[in-house]
């Protein structure tokens, strides 16, 4: 009725035409909205990329075309003389498309905020992307630059200046999508488009532009709008894929609890923290018939109980190889009183399973204050290994409790350096495509303190870490690797990539890259034949220097690999920030990939992320041809493991390469 009133009274159209418009024009948007909603029923809740693509198709393109066709049809039926010129139809469709693609999403977001508040799906996604990718400082800089260019675009009368500023603003919108959420870049993009359209219409009205030029410029704006829209959809897809991969990596599938990697990240965010271990072994040892499902239910129910009844223990973590829960809390002045309150809560906890209520057999907690930059791994190991005290419910341990003879250990490892008792081994890769013919191998290290003893890194590397000898070890490996390569490699075409591991401590030291280049020049080693692997389980405490070293090595021709990807300190965060060329999939995802669908899905996700970032992929722990065929199907490019080659002495491998050459 309102439309009939508008077309009859306000527009002064004939009654029959006003009636046709009032009847059919509202039906068209309802029809396309229903088509859009029907299409969304077959799309997963968080598949925002497909949702946005459907919006662009149904609402952004098909609806404006259908609306223009309907208007022309009504005019013909009523005996009018409509303009069927291409320019008129193009103008009608393009103007409607720009309206639907720019203003309708913003109006929809505003309406969803009114109806759902902060819980509107796209608003939640916008906040999550903003918090995950940006810093307040960078966001303020971006806003200031955008505001400066917008003011310049509004105030200028020069078409060339306006077009230049608009293109720069669209580039800023593309840069901001994802990094600064979705809504803020969309607002800047909408403002830019409105300024451009206003300028085009104004110049046409003053006869500075011809009709053909107006259509051409609107078409350019349409193309830029669609490209920006698709860029936004792709950004959302990448964010959701990465977020889901991180969640799979950080959350235990049985219990839904976070793992040790997440615990380390959360502890690093707090200046002072107390790690609390709630020992459930006394209870679980009495319930042998629970099985995995029952044990998982106990841990899940207890974590939910603590999150609901405490102020600080909102998140529980699953320790490796232990039956209990880990929690972190800020170091409070009245910590003892807080722990007594926790004990009282554990006394009141009941575990419900098979219609039965079971209380904890013995509520014992182990606590430790985290300070300094020492590794959390030994501390958590001590927490989980401590036996409960007979008469105490709370047991405190310290990071400096040691039971080993540190003097003997230091003397032993120093003697190994003095006598050069380390030995270089290597493990070749296998290319999973026929295009790669040159030999690729990773340098490994063994320690031979006596004729009949050969120690693996797992046996002696804790001593290297304990006494801070990582730099000395890295220098030893680099120097002796270069000596071996110089002595035995005469035709470098036979070598594809020689990979050398670098510790986090070495990467954090200034001048590392220059030292490596100096040694390579001295020993006539081409830098483009070297790859340097970062152990992903280590934290980079001085990241700017580490990134500087990596960039210098890459500039010299070397490649950079991220080792043990998926189970370490930062995972996707490192992948986002560090300059990388190669991604090595951790063997824990590969060893059971032939029989584990979950592992296959995880490796496939890592492979897709790596391909989209132009990274080479290497799978570790490859043990059979079945592994190789599975990995080849997932587009993994290299395989490393006992199924390819066991570690062999480096000199033996280099001799074999020289003989082949």
TIGU-442388 format. One line per 3 residues: their letters; for each residue x, y, z of C-alpha. Coordinates in Angstrom, 3 decimals, always signed. Example, Ala and Ser with C-alpha at 12.3 -4.5 7.8 and 13.67 -1.06 7.14 Angstrom:
% residues 2
as = +12.300 -4.500 +7.800 ~ +13.670 -1.060 +7.140
% end
This chain:
% residues 661
xxx = +0.000 +0.000 +0.000 ~ +2.803 +2.386 +0.813 ~ +4.402 +1.757 -2.593
xxx = +1.061 +2.277 -4.322 ~ +0.631 +5.557 -2.461 ~ +4.191 +6.607 -3.376
xxx = +3.896 +5.835 -7.092 ~ +0.377 +7.341 -7.372 ~ +0.686 +10.471 -5.244
xxx = +4.399 +11.279 -5.022 ~ +5.536 +10.115 -8.465 ~ +2.227 +11.023 -10.179
xxx = +2.295 +7.879 -12.303 ~ -0.822 +6.422 -13.910 ~ -2.760 +4.170 -11.571
xxx = -2.249 +1.008 -13.643 ~ +1.540 +1.539 -13.756 ~ +1.661 +2.387 -10.043
xxx = -0.316 -0.773 -9.279 ~ +2.042 -2.943 -11.355 ~ +5.102 -1.457 -9.670
xxx = +3.571 -1.866 -6.200 ~ +2.670 -5.518 -6.871 ~ +5.768 -6.839 -8.634
xxx = +8.756 -4.767 -7.512 ~ +8.626 -5.896 -3.832 ~ +8.281 -9.527 -4.904
xxx = +11.607 -9.562 -6.725 ~ +13.917 -8.832 -3.745 ~ +11.891 -11.281 -1.651
xxx = +12.396 -13.932 -4.332 ~ +16.161 -13.447 -4.518 ~ +16.473 -13.261 -0.736
xxx = +14.653 -16.587 -0.548 ~ +16.963 -18.058 -3.206 ~ +19.969 -16.785 -1.250
xxx = +18.657 -18.253 +2.022 ~ +17.888 -21.581 +0.319 ~ +21.438 -21.739 -1.014
xxx = +22.829 -21.021 +2.463 ~ +21.036 -24.060 +3.903 ~ +23.572 -26.273 +2.139
xxx = +26.585 -24.289 +3.410 ~ +28.425 -24.950 +6.671 ~ +27.887 -22.364 +9.409
xxx = +31.425 -20.955 +9.232 ~ +32.005 -21.273 +5.488 ~ +31.943 -17.511 +5.024
xxx = +33.682 -17.678 +1.644 ~ +30.821 -19.573 -0.007 ~ +28.273 -17.381 +1.787
xxx = +29.847 -14.209 +0.418 ~ +30.140 -15.750 -3.052 ~ +26.418 -16.589 -3.012
xxx = +25.650 -13.043 -1.855 ~ +27.660 -11.578 -4.731 ~ +25.904 -13.896 -7.202
xxx = +22.272 -13.658 -6.085 ~ +22.028 -10.216 -4.471 ~ +24.941 -8.392 -6.068
xxx = +24.586 -9.441 -9.723 ~ +21.459 -11.468 -10.579 ~ +19.017 -9.312 -8.623
xxx = +20.034 -5.997 -10.297 ~ +19.830 -7.664 -13.720 ~ +16.395 -9.125 -12.949
xxx = +15.169 -5.837 -11.495 ~ +16.157 -3.918 -14.628 ~ +14.520 -6.551 -16.834
xxx = +11.311 -6.382 -14.772 ~ +11.100 -2.596 -15.053 ~ +11.514 -2.795 -18.822
xxx = +8.919 -5.585 -19.036 ~ +6.350 -3.575 -17.059 ~ +6.947 -0.554 -19.277
xxx = +6.377 -2.672 -22.409 ~ +3.216 -4.285 -21.029 ~ +1.753 -0.879 -20.186
xxx = +2.448 +0.452 -23.645 ~ +5.370 +2.641 -22.695 ~ +8.373 +3.467 -24.832
xxx = +11.300 +2.153 -22.785 ~ +14.891 +2.735 -23.781 ~ +16.468 -0.555 -24.781
xxx = +19.858 +0.997 -25.518 ~ +22.844 -0.840 -24.173 ~ +24.046 +2.258 -22.328
xxx = +20.756 +2.646 -20.442 ~ +20.624 -1.023 -19.422 ~ +24.298 -0.997 -18.437
xxx = +23.828 +2.140 -16.341 ~ +20.778 +0.690 -14.600 ~ +22.450 -2.647 -13.845
xxx = +25.830 -1.217 -12.801 ~ +24.337 +1.371 -10.462 ~ +22.191 -1.296 -8.800
xxx = +25.147 -3.697 -8.537 ~ +27.317 -1.058 -6.871 ~ +24.506 -0.286 -4.427
xxx = +23.993 -3.945 -3.525 ~ +27.707 -4.747 -3.240 ~ +28.674 -1.703 -1.167
xxx = +25.737 -0.354 +0.813 ~ +23.629 -3.479 +1.372 ~ +26.368 -5.379 +3.316
xxx = +26.872 -2.365 +5.602 ~ +23.124 -2.002 +6.190 ~ +22.926 -5.744 +6.849
xxx = +25.723 -5.519 +9.423 ~ +23.973 -2.613 +11.115 ~ +20.687 -4.520 +11.235
xxx = +22.372 -7.656 +12.604 ~ +23.939 -5.544 +15.344 ~ +20.513 -4.168 +16.270
xxx = +18.968 -7.657 +16.332 ~ +21.807 -9.788 +17.751 ~ +24.135 -7.251 +19.348
xxx = +27.747 -8.321 +19.788 ~ +26.845 -11.960 +18.979 ~ +26.113 -11.302 +15.304
xxx = +28.253 -13.830 +13.319 ~ +30.079 -11.356 +11.082 ~ +30.672 -8.945 +13.965
xxx = +32.210 -11.775 +16.011 ~ +34.348 -12.728 +13.017 ~ +35.420 -9.092 +12.587
xxx = +36.514 -8.842 +16.229 ~ +38.345 -12.164 +16.081 ~ +40.284 -11.203 +12.944
xxx = +41.103 -7.789 +14.394 ~ +42.458 -9.214 +17.653 ~ +44.397 -11.980 +15.915
xxx = +46.281 -9.925 +13.346 ~ +46.676 -6.306 +14.339 ~ +48.287 -4.138 +16.942
xxx = +46.644 -0.905 +18.176 ~ +49.597 +1.136 +16.917 ~ +49.449 -0.258 +13.367
xxx = +45.673 +0.143 +13.302 ~ +45.905 +3.800 +14.311 ~ +48.511 +4.426 +11.610
xxx = +46.272 +2.741 +9.004 ~ +43.221 +4.786 +10.079 ~ +45.189 +8.039 +9.966
xxx = +46.501 +7.322 +6.462 ~ +43.020 +6.355 +5.200 ~ +41.477 +9.456 +6.768
xxx = +44.155 +11.646 +5.185 ~ +43.513 +10.258 +1.697 ~ +39.718 +10.430 +2.147
xxx = +39.920 +14.091 +3.125 ~ +42.172 +14.684 +0.130 ~ +39.704 +12.935 -2.167
xxx = +36.761 +14.963 -0.860 ~ +38.544 +18.308 -1.092 ~ +40.264 +17.964 -4.479
xxx = +38.725 +19.138 -7.754 ~ +41.400 +17.550 -9.931 ~ +40.121 +14.289 -11.512
xxx = +43.638 +12.849 -11.862 ~ +44.386 +13.505 -8.189 ~ +41.046 +11.990 -7.154
xxx = +41.603 +8.852 -9.227 ~ +45.113 +8.447 -7.805 ~ +43.912 +8.861 -4.221
xxx = +41.041 +6.422 -4.845 ~ +43.385 +3.736 -6.174 ~ +45.666 +4.196 -3.163
xxx = +42.649 +3.940 -0.847 ~ +41.532 +0.706 -2.514 ~ +45.038 -0.683 -1.988
xxx = +44.790 +0.320 +1.674 ~ +41.426 -1.454 +1.866 ~ +43.022 -4.605 +0.468
xxx = +45.864 -4.337 +2.977 ~ +43.412 -3.814 +5.835 ~ +41.079 -6.703 +5.012
xxx = +41.668 -9.336 +7.650 ~ +44.487 -7.495 +9.367 ~ +42.083 -4.864 +10.694
xxx = +38.927 -6.943 +10.558 ~ +36.237 -6.618 +7.902 ~ +33.977 -3.723 +8.859
xxx = +36.598 -0.979 +9.031 ~ +38.085 -1.689 +5.566 ~ +34.526 -2.023 +4.179
xxx = +33.636 +1.439 +5.513 ~ +36.743 +2.940 +3.915 ~ +35.962 +1.139 +0.645
xxx = +32.341 +2.347 +0.672 ~ +33.419 +5.925 +1.336 ~ +35.956 +5.724 -1.508
xxx = +33.350 +4.384 -3.924 ~ +30.804 +7.061 -2.997 ~ +33.394 +9.794 -3.545
xxx = +34.231 +8.345 -6.973 ~ +30.564 +8.024 -8.002 ~ +29.805 +11.557 -6.826
xxx = +32.752 +12.879 -8.825 ~ +31.690 +10.969 -11.952 ~ +28.073 +12.197 -11.806
xxx = +29.144 +15.750 -11.027 ~ +31.557 +15.839 -13.968 ~ +28.859 +14.364 -16.242
xxx = +26.347 +17.014 -15.167 ~ +28.875 +19.737 -15.949 ~ +29.487 +18.085 -19.356
xxx = +33.114 +17.257 -18.560 ~ +32.423 +13.570 -19.263 ~ +30.531 +11.952 -22.100
xxx = +27.870 +9.313 -21.552 ~ +30.224 +6.584 -22.797 ~ +32.960 +7.693 -20.393
xxx = +30.506 +7.548 -17.469 ~ +29.527 +3.980 -18.344 ~ +33.163 +2.980 -18.729
xxx = +34.125 +4.458 -15.349 ~ +31.159 +2.781 -13.632 ~ +32.257 -0.501 -15.186
xxx = +35.772 +0.004 -13.780 ~ +34.285 +0.686 -10.334 ~ +32.188 -2.479 -10.654
xxx = +35.261 -4.586 -11.453 ~ +37.251 -3.065 -8.571 ~ +34.319 -3.621 -6.194
xxx = +33.990 -7.280 -7.182 ~ +37.746 -7.823 -6.845 ~ +37.710 -6.252 -3.379
xxx = +34.702 -8.363 -2.408 ~ +36.388 -11.555 -3.563 ~ +39.586 -10.535 -1.774
xxx = +37.542 -10.195 +1.410 ~ +36.029 -13.639 +0.868 ~ +39.487 -15.146 +0.296
xxx = +40.808 -13.416 +3.427 ~ +37.981 -14.876 +5.500 ~ +38.617 -18.320 +4.037
xxx = +42.322 -18.179 +4.918 ~ +41.584 -16.936 +8.430 ~ +38.955 -19.607 +9.145
xxx = +41.167 -22.361 +7.690 ~ +44.139 -21.237 +9.770 ~ +42.034 -20.852 +12.909
xxx = +40.558 -24.338 +12.533 ~ +44.001 -25.832 +11.921 ~ +45.352 -24.120 +15.036
xxx = +42.397 -25.380 +17.072 ~ +43.018 -28.923 +15.853 ~ +46.681 -28.539 +16.720
xxx = +46.118 -27.048 +20.180 ~ +43.052 -28.977 +21.436 ~ +42.992 -32.635 +22.437
xxx = +40.292 -34.442 +20.452 ~ +39.266 -36.720 +23.345 ~ +38.971 -34.241 +26.203
xxx = +38.613 -30.903 +24.427 ~ +41.423 -29.542 +26.625 ~ +44.303 -27.376 +25.426
xxx = +47.744 -28.921 +25.113 ~ +51.185 -27.927 +26.344 ~ +51.894 -25.611 +23.399
xxx = +48.902 -23.457 +24.317 ~ +49.959 -23.492 +27.979 ~ +53.389 -22.121 +27.070
xxx = +51.858 -19.368 +24.967 ~ +49.439 -18.380 +27.745 ~ +52.188 -18.375 +30.386
xxx = +54.314 -16.131 +28.156 ~ +51.524 -13.540 +28.153 ~ +51.651 -13.208 +31.956
xxx = +54.429 -11.406 +33.791 ~ +53.971 -13.562 +36.904 ~ +52.254 -16.911 +36.877
xxx = +51.768 -19.991 +38.998 ~ +51.431 -23.362 +37.296 ~ +49.107 -25.753 +39.129
xxx = +48.941 -29.498 +38.514 ~ +45.878 -31.357 +39.829 ~ +46.841 -35.005 +40.191
xxx = +44.008 -37.368 +39.195 ~ +46.052 -40.574 +39.266 ~ +44.832 -41.598 +42.785
xxx = +41.248 -41.460 +41.493 ~ +41.876 -43.027 +38.088 ~ +43.888 -45.887 +39.590
xxx = +40.761 -46.920 +41.506 ~ +38.576 -46.778 +38.399 ~ +40.228 -49.238 +36.032
xxx = +37.038 -49.834 +34.065 ~ +36.542 -46.248 +32.944 ~ +38.351 -46.566 +29.629
xxx = +39.409 -43.635 +27.461 ~ +35.925 -42.191 +27.272 ~ +35.467 -42.199 +31.040
xxx = +38.897 -40.658 +31.678 ~ +38.162 -37.954 +29.120 ~ +34.797 -37.257 +30.751
xxx = +36.410 -36.896 +34.183 ~ +38.935 -34.345 +32.911 ~ +36.311 -32.463 +30.911
xxx = +33.850 -32.270 +33.814 ~ +36.549 -31.142 +36.248 ~ +37.814 -28.426 +33.880
xxx = +34.262 -27.115 +33.384 ~ +33.666 -27.202 +37.150 ~ +36.810 -25.157 +37.827
xxx = +35.994 -22.660 +35.071 ~ +32.524 -22.097 +36.550 ~ +33.583 -21.832 +40.203
xxx = +36.928 -20.003 +40.139 ~ +38.001 -16.567 +38.998 ~ +41.371 -17.432 +37.472
xxx = +41.266 -21.105 +36.380 ~ +39.156 -20.544 +33.272 ~ +41.229 -22.834 +31.073
xxx = +42.650 -26.285 +31.782 ~ +45.491 -27.990 +29.911 ~ +46.295 -31.629 +29.293
xxx = +49.870 -32.561 +30.275 ~ +51.654 -35.156 +28.126 ~ +52.065 -38.630 +29.629
xxx = +50.337 -37.722 +32.907 ~ +46.917 -38.262 +34.465 ~ +45.818 -34.859 +35.648
xxx = +45.065 -31.271 +34.739 ~ +47.361 -28.278 +34.410 ~ +46.118 -24.758 +35.139
xxx = +47.751 -21.357 +35.358 ~ +46.866 -18.526 +37.704 ~ +48.404 -15.116 +38.377
xxx = +50.818 -14.998 +41.301 ~ +48.627 -13.442 +44.001 ~ +49.722 -12.022 +47.385
xxx = +47.428 -14.464 +49.201 ~ +48.251 -17.457 +47.005 ~ +48.132 -19.937 +49.892
xxx = +44.567 -18.901 +50.710 ~ +43.594 -19.249 +47.039 ~ +45.030 -22.760 +46.945
xxx = +43.136 -23.713 +50.096 ~ +39.972 -22.508 +48.391 ~ +40.854 -24.682 +45.404
xxx = +41.282 -27.715 +47.681 ~ +37.849 -27.024 +49.175 ~ +36.357 -26.876 +45.673
xxx = +37.953 -30.205 +44.775 ~ +36.409 -31.691 +47.925 ~ +32.967 -30.692 +46.668
xxx = +33.493 -31.952 +43.117 ~ +31.555 -35.000 +41.880 ~ +32.237 -36.884 +38.675
xxx = +29.043 -38.171 +37.021 ~ +29.398 -41.294 +34.893 ~ +26.881 -44.050 +34.107
xxx = +24.328 -42.520 +36.488 ~ +26.799 -42.608 +39.372 ~ +28.436 -39.760 +41.308
xxx = +32.090 -40.198 +42.291 ~ +34.224 -37.803 +44.333 ~ +37.996 -37.484 +44.017
xxx = +39.859 -40.127 +46.013 ~ +42.699 -37.828 +47.005 ~ +42.890 -34.177 +46.053
xxx = +46.549 -33.296 +45.682 ~ +47.914 -30.331 +43.784 ~ +51.489 -29.502 +42.822
xxx = +52.415 -25.838 +42.332 ~ +55.356 -23.910 +40.954 ~ +56.012 -20.239 +40.339
xxx = +57.241 -19.419 +36.846 ~ +60.004 -16.842 +36.643 ~ +62.762 -15.861 +34.251
xxx = +63.113 -17.297 +30.767 ~ +63.772 -20.901 +31.735 ~ +62.062 -23.624 +29.747
xxx = +58.699 -24.787 +31.031 ~ +59.231 -28.377 +29.902 ~ +61.443 -29.539 +32.804
xxx = +59.288 -27.654 +35.295 ~ +56.074 -29.272 +34.081 ~ +57.813 -32.641 +34.001
xxx = +58.751 -32.196 +37.670 ~ +55.210 -31.110 +38.541 ~ +53.664 -34.174 +36.956
xxx = +56.223 -36.589 +38.416 ~ +55.972 -35.370 +42.027 ~ +54.393 -37.763 +44.499
xxx = +51.717 -36.350 +46.786 ~ +52.731 -35.736 +50.400 ~ +51.057 -37.907 +53.012
xxx = +49.896 -34.991 +55.161 ~ +49.881 -32.058 +52.703 ~ +47.346 -31.306 +49.996
xxx = +49.478 -28.578 +48.397 ~ +53.075 -29.218 +47.418 ~ +55.354 -26.468 +46.102
xxx = +58.415 -27.159 +43.982 ~ +60.991 -24.748 +42.565 ~ +62.620 -24.501 +39.172
xxx = +66.092 -24.895 +40.613 ~ +65.559 -28.303 +42.248 ~ +68.272 -30.471 +40.728
xxx = +69.219 -34.039 +41.496 ~ +72.079 -34.414 +39.050 ~ +75.714 -33.669 +39.475
xxx = +76.005 -30.540 +37.348 ~ +79.791 -30.325 +37.739 ~ +80.300 -33.775 +36.223
xxx = +77.909 -32.977 +33.405 ~ +79.621 -29.688 +32.567 ~ +83.046 -31.325 +32.603
xxx = +81.808 -34.110 +30.309 ~ +80.268 -31.852 +27.662 ~ +83.233 -29.459 +27.643
xxx = +85.566 -32.403 +27.074 ~ +83.459 -33.455 +24.079 ~ +84.099 -30.051 +22.487
xxx = +87.813 -30.091 +23.281 ~ +88.338 -33.558 +21.805 ~ +85.977 -33.114 +18.825
xxx = +83.969 -36.157 +19.830 ~ +80.936 -35.065 +17.805 ~ +80.315 -36.828 +14.498
xxx = +78.385 -35.574 +11.488 ~ +75.655 -37.776 +10.058 ~ +73.032 -36.974 +7.453
xxx = +69.626 -38.206 +6.318 ~ +68.732 -37.853 +2.620 ~ +65.335 -36.631 +1.406
xxx = +63.381 -38.186 -1.412 ~ +61.627 -35.988 -3.950 ~ +58.071 -37.183 -4.569
xxx = +58.120 -35.936 -8.161 ~ +60.500 -36.873 -10.935 ~ +61.454 -33.237 -11.567
xxx = +63.931 -33.168 -8.651 ~ +67.155 -35.054 -9.364 ~ +69.785 -33.378 -7.172
xxx = +70.518 -34.817 -3.715 ~ +68.899 -33.204 -0.684 ~ +69.948 -34.132 +2.827
xxx = +69.801 -32.904 +6.414 ~ +72.884 -32.698 +8.621 ~ +72.486 -34.676 +11.860
xxx = +74.763 -34.918 +14.872 ~ +75.970 -37.804 +17.011 ~ +78.345 -37.936 +19.975
xxx = +80.952 -40.692 +20.371 ~ +82.507 -40.362 +23.848 ~ +84.099 -43.818 +23.476
xxx = +84.770 -46.411 +20.786 ~ +81.668 -48.477 +21.539 ~ +79.252 -45.641 +22.474
xxx = +77.287 -43.494 +20.042 ~ +74.871 -41.011 +21.612 ~ +71.877 -39.472 +19.824
xxx = +70.959 -35.766 +20.221 ~ +68.178 -36.681 +22.623 ~ +70.814 -37.976 +25.040
xxx = +73.310 -35.116 +24.979 ~ +71.339 -32.084 +23.797 ~ +69.711 -31.452 +27.213
xxx = +73.237 -30.824 +28.521 ~ +73.890 -28.391 +25.666 ~ +70.742 -26.467 +26.608
xxx = +71.405 -26.644 +30.334 ~ +74.835 -25.049 +30.086 ~ +73.997 -22.612 +27.277
xxx = +76.358 -24.123 +24.697 ~ +74.003 -23.867 +21.713 ~ +76.135 -21.254 +19.932
xxx = +79.285 -23.323 +20.347 ~ +77.518 -26.404 +19.005 ~ +76.054 -24.571 +15.998
xxx = +79.472 -23.131 +15.146 ~ +81.029 -26.595 +15.402 ~ +78.404 -28.120 +13.095
xxx = +78.649 -25.332 +10.495 ~ +82.462 -25.310 +10.474 ~ +82.854 -29.095 +10.172
xxx = +80.026 -29.409 +7.628 ~ +81.732 -26.828 +5.405 ~ +85.068 -28.628 +5.799
xxx = +83.497 -31.932 +4.709 ~ +81.676 -30.360 +1.753 ~ +84.821 -28.586 +0.550
xxx = +86.892 -31.758 +0.782 ~ +84.444 -34.140 -0.923 ~ +82.105 -32.207 -3.249
xxx = +83.694 -31.346 -6.589 ~ +80.559 -30.974 -8.716 ~ +77.928 -28.906 -6.902
xxx = +75.303 -29.809 -9.506 ~ +74.876 -33.115 -7.675 ~ +73.757 -31.298 -4.508
xxx = +70.278 -29.842 -4.258 ~ +70.074 -28.731 -0.664 ~ +72.256 -29.331 +2.407
xxx = +70.131 -28.550 +5.480 ~ +71.728 -27.404 +8.738 ~ +69.769 -26.949 +11.959
xxx = +70.117 -23.661 +13.834 ~ +69.124 -23.311 +17.472 ~ +66.981 -20.426 +18.683
xxx = +69.904 -19.073 +20.694 ~ +72.054 -18.872 +17.573 ~ +69.298 -17.145 +15.617
xxx = +68.860 -14.628 +18.415 ~ +72.535 -13.603 +18.256 ~ +73.666 -10.612 +16.202
xxx = +76.040 -11.228 +13.322 ~ +75.124 -14.898 +12.808 ~ +74.361 -14.493 +9.103
xxx = +77.589 -12.582 +8.440 ~ +79.634 -15.264 +10.242 ~ +78.041 -18.017 +8.160
xxx = +78.659 -16.137 +4.901 ~ +82.280 -15.508 +5.883 ~ +82.843 -19.213 +6.558
xxx = +81.088 -20.184 +3.333 ~ +83.314 -17.826 +1.341 ~ +86.416 -19.141 +3.093
xxx = +85.541 -22.764 +2.291 ~ +84.116 -21.994 -1.191 ~ +80.622 -23.223 -0.329
xxx = +77.828 -21.791 -2.535 ~ +75.166 -20.303 -0.275 ~ +72.366 -21.323 -2.630
xxx = +73.115 -24.977 -1.798 ~ +72.472 -24.420 +1.906 ~ +69.230 -24.585 +3.837
xxx = +68.950 -23.542 +7.473 ~ +66.292 -25.189 +9.613 ~ +64.596 -23.488 +12.551
xxx = +63.483 -25.810 +15.313 ~ +59.839 -24.797 +15.718 ~ +59.643 -26.045 +19.302
xxx = +62.074 -23.311 +20.434 ~ +61.019 -19.758 +21.272 ~ +62.694 -16.820 +19.568
xxx = +63.255 -14.418 +22.463 ~ +64.790 -11.760 +20.191 ~ +62.643 -12.078 +17.119
xxx = +63.747 -8.914 +15.239 ~ +67.378 -10.089 +15.241 ~ +66.320 -13.622 +14.282
xxx = +64.296 -12.293 +11.344 ~ +67.228 -10.079 +10.304 ~ +69.556 -13.108 +10.293
xxx = +67.064 -15.153 +8.273 ~ +66.547 -12.372 +5.735 ~ +70.311 -11.968 +5.258
xxx = +70.736 -15.709 +4.718 ~ +67.915 -15.724 +2.172 ~ +69.406 -12.686 +0.434
xxx = +72.688 -14.591 +0.135 ~ +70.822 -17.395 -1.655 ~ +70.058 -19.870 +1.122
xxx = +66.620 -21.242 +1.946 ~ +64.933 -21.307 +5.359 ~ +62.932 -24.272 +6.693
xxx = +60.580 -24.455 +9.674 ~ +61.183 -27.821 +11.348 ~ +58.721 -29.897 +13.429
xxx = +55.808 -27.799 +12.190 ~ +52.534 -28.333 +14.020 ~ +53.547 -29.338 +17.530
xxx = +55.898 -26.672 +18.782 ~ +56.070 -23.254 +20.321 ~ +54.281 -21.020 +17.857
xxx = +53.314 -22.985 +14.711 ~ +51.041 -20.823 +12.546 ~ +52.218 -17.693 +14.314
xxx = +55.804 -18.381 +13.132 ~ +54.450 -19.262 +9.709 ~ +52.857 -15.831 +9.521
xxx = +55.829 -13.788 +10.740 ~ +59.064 -15.507 +9.729 ~ +60.620 -15.430 +6.228
xxx = +60.349 -19.085 +5.168 ~ +60.798 -21.244 +2.088 ~ +60.235 -24.778 +3.390
xxx = +57.745 -26.329 +5.803 ~ +58.668 -29.634 +7.477 ~ +55.575 -31.465 +8.721
xxx = +56.191 -32.940 +12.161 ~ +56.505 -36.717 +12.153 ~ +53.784 -37.168 +14.768
xxx = +51.243 -36.357 +12.026 ~ +52.954 -38.601 +9.461 ~ +53.886 -41.881 +11.161
xxx = +50.248 -43.094 +11.375 ~ +48.920 -41.260 +8.318 ~ +48.306 -44.505 +6.412
xxx = +45.713 -45.642 +8.975 ~ +44.655 -42.384 +10.660 ~ +42.083 -40.244 +8.861
xxx = +42.620 -37.414 +11.366 ~ +46.360 -37.304 +10.605 ~ +45.640 -37.342 +6.879
xxx = +43.241 -34.393 +7.213 ~ +45.767 -32.417 +9.279 ~ +48.600 -33.036 +6.787
xxx = +46.286 -32.128 +3.906 ~ +45.422 -28.841 +5.634 ~ +49.106 -28.069 +6.213
xxx = +49.851 -28.890 +2.573 ~ +47.107 -26.555 +1.349 ~ +48.324 -23.714 +3.561
xxx = +51.913 -24.266 +2.386 ~ +50.912 -24.267 -1.285 ~ +48.937 -21.057 -0.894
xxx = +52.060 -19.445 +0.646 ~ +54.417 -20.921 -2.014 ~ +56.276 -23.029 +0.557
xxx = +57.995 -26.340 -0.204 ~ +56.762 -29.195 +2.021 ~ +58.836 -31.986 +3.574
xxx = +57.236 -34.804 +5.584 ~ +59.219 -36.399 +8.409 ~ +58.960 -39.948 +9.856
xxx = +58.187 -41.493 +6.453 ~ +58.560 -45.228 +7.070 ~ +57.173 -47.063 +4.025
xxx = +56.102 -46.825 +0.396 ~ +52.507 -46.617 +1.632 ~ +53.439 -43.435 +3.471
xxx = +55.062 -42.067 +0.314 ~ +52.015 -42.750 -1.871 ~ +49.685 -41.154 +0.680
xxx = +51.890 -38.070 +0.966 ~ +52.241 -37.791 -2.803 ~ +48.439 -37.767 -3.074
xxx = +48.362 -34.896 -0.566 ~ +50.832 -32.879 -2.720 ~ +53.704 -33.161 -0.231
xxx = +56.888 -32.549 -2.226 ~ +59.638 -34.321 -0.233 ~ +59.784 -37.289 +2.143
xxx = +62.302 -37.922 +4.926 ~ +62.488 -40.914 +7.228 ~ +63.591 -44.519 +7.577
xxx = +61.388 -45.438 +4.591 ~ +63.655 -43.244 +2.458 ~ +67.012 -43.606 +4.187
xxx = +68.324 -44.147 +7.673 ~ +70.873 -41.646 +9.012 ~ +74.328 -42.397 +7.649
xxx = +77.755 -40.802 +8.239 ~ +78.070 -37.595 +6.234 ~ +81.437 -38.573 +4.768
xxx = +79.950 -41.813 +3.451 ~ +77.064 -39.992 +1.757 ~ +79.325 -37.344 +0.216
xxx = +81.636 -40.054 -1.130 ~ +78.648 -41.701 -2.802 ~ +77.616 -38.378 -4.377
xxx = +81.149 -37.762 -5.660 ~ +81.286 -41.231 -7.228 ~ +77.958 -40.642 -8.994
x = +79.177 -37.300 -10.332
% end
